[in-house]
Amino acid sequence: MPFTSTDLTNVDAAIIAGATVGRVTVNGKTIEYRSIDQLIKLRGVIQADVQASAGGCFNKARFDNPI
């Protein structure tokens, strides 16, 4: 099941609140996090999924083979 804009809003709210330990509900599941870094990574995943579902465009860099 794809992420929703509500999931993104929930994660944004936790980041804005400065929460360092807690829970956030995403995609109908409760996720425990232990740092802002984990939330920021989760936000990136959700944002990419929401944009892809909406037909939006986003760039993803690859660094596995430079030449």
N, C-alpha and C positions, 0 to 999 in steps of 0.2 A: 504494500500500500504506500503510495507516495506521501511525502510530507505536505503539510498545508501551511498557508500563511498564518494560521492561528498558532501552529507549532513554532514558527519563526518569531511571532509576537511573544510567546511564552518564554523562549530563550532570551530574546532581547530584554524582557522585563527583569529576568534574573541577572543579566549582565549589568544593566543599569542600576539595579539595587546593590551591586557590589557583592553579591552573594559568593562566598568562597566554599561553602559546604552546604549541600541541600539536595532538593529534588525538583525536577521539572517534568511536566507531562508533555510528551511528544509522541505524536502518532498513536495516541491512545494508551501509551505505556509510560510508566514512571521511570525516569532515569535519575540515578544518583550521580552527583558530580562532586569533585573535591577541590576544584580550582577554577578560576576564571579562564585559564588557558584551555581547559577541557570544554568549557561552555563556548568559547570563541571557535574552537575547532568544530564543535557540533553545529554552531550557527552557520559556518561555511558549508557544511554538508547539506543542511536543510535549505539554505538559500540557493545553492546550485540546483537542488531537486525541484524547488518551487519554480525557479526560473525556467528549467527545462520543461516542466509540466505546462507552464503557461506559454511555451513556445518562444520564450525569451532567449537572448543570446548571452553567453558568458565565455570567457577565455580560460583555457586550462593549459598551462605551460608543461612541457615535457623536457626532462633533462637527462634521460637515460642514454641517449646516443648523440653526442654533440656534432658529429661529422657524418 
